[in-house]
Amino acid sequence: MGSAMDIRLRRVYEPVSSGDGKRILVDRVWPRGLSKEKARLDEWAKDVAPSTELRKWYGHSVDKFDEFTRRYKAELEDPERAGALGRLRELAGEGTVTLLTATRDVDHSQAAVLAALLRHGA
């Protein structure tokens, strides 16, 4: 993989863009009030999402983001989640991927953690 992967982050509620490439929802819970048609997803990677317990603990509190990231990365070592992350890596290796989340603060979400992992392989 010579060139950097093109990984984008967006809210699933934003309009579809021609530059999105593969559109992948990385939330465990389906976004409230959104139809499957309107979402226009290529995949729903719920197996890569944080556990319900971790999501509830975090509560999108920015001051917990570093600890959330550490705990989430540990969860991603679970075989089922690791397989789902591998699938994301595969898709990202094929072209542009847009990770979608319903979270308002995309920069402090599991999508941001996943994007960093995919871009930097860490």
TAURRA-V468628 format. One record per run of one state. SS is the DSSP state (A for helix, B for strand, O for the rest). FROM is the first residue (numbers start at 0). TO is the last residue. If there is no record, write none. Layout:
ss=[SS;SS]
from=[FROM;FROM]
to=[TO;TO]
//
This chain:
ss=[O;B;O;B;O;A;O;B;O;A;O;A;O;A;O;A;O;B;O;A;O;A;O]
from=[0;6;11;21;25;35;39;42;44;45;48;51;58;61;75;78;94;96;101;105;108;109;120]
to=[5;10;20;24;34;38;41;43;44;47;50;57;60;74;77;93;95;100;104;107;108;119;121]
//
